[in-house]
Amino acid sequence: MINTNLKFWRRELGLTQAQLADKLSIKRSLVGAYEEGRAEPRLATLVNMARLFNIPLDS
């Protein structure tokens, strides 16, 4: 679920994976892994994503 939502919100902001990774202070490959469902973000990363995308964590 996070993978499809992450890609949607990233594209809504017009960001590349590299740009999103930079804003979240993580590696670009990790953003790709999240979007492909190969990894799950840590809680701190989820909080940062929610703030960046201006969405509640329970969405």
C-alpha positions in Angstrom: 0.0 0.0 0.0 2.8 2.4 0.9 4.5 1.7 -2.5 1.6 2.9 -4.7 0.7 5.8 -2.4 4.4 6.9 -2.3 4.7 7.0 -6.0 1.4 8.8 -6.4 2.3 11.6 -3.9 5.9 11.9 -5.2 4.5 12.4 -8.7 1.9 14.9 -7.4 4.7 17.1 -6.1 6.6 16.6 -9.4 9.6 15.0 -7.7 12.0 12.4 -9.1 13.1 9.6 -6.8 16.4 11.4 -6.4 14.7 14.6 -5.4 12.5 12.9 -2.9 15.4 11.0 -1.4 17.3 14.2 -1.0 14.3 15.8 0.8 14.0 12.8 3.1 17.8 12.4 3.6 17.7 8.8 2.4 19.3 7.1 -0.6 17.5 7.1 -4.0 17.7 3.4 -4.1 15.7 3.2 -0.9 12.9 5.3 -2.4 12.9 2.9 -5.3 12.7 -0.1 -2.9 9.8 1.5 -1.1 7.9 2.1 -4.4 8.5 -1.4 -5.5 7.4 -2.9 -2.2 10.9 -4.4 -1.5 11.3 -2.4 1.7 9.2 -0.6 4.3 10.1 2.9 5.6 11.0 3.4 9.2 8.6 5.3 11.4 10.8 8.5 11.3 10.8 8.3 7.5 7.0 7.9 7.4 6.6 11.0 9.6 8.9 13.0 7.3 6.9 11.8 4.3 3.6 12.8 5.8 5.0 16.2 6.6 6.4 16.7 3.1 3.2 15.5 1.4 1.0 17.3 4.0 -1.1 14.2 4.7 -2.0 12.5 8.0 -0.1 9.3 8.8 -3.4 7.3 8.9 -4.2 8.1 5.2 
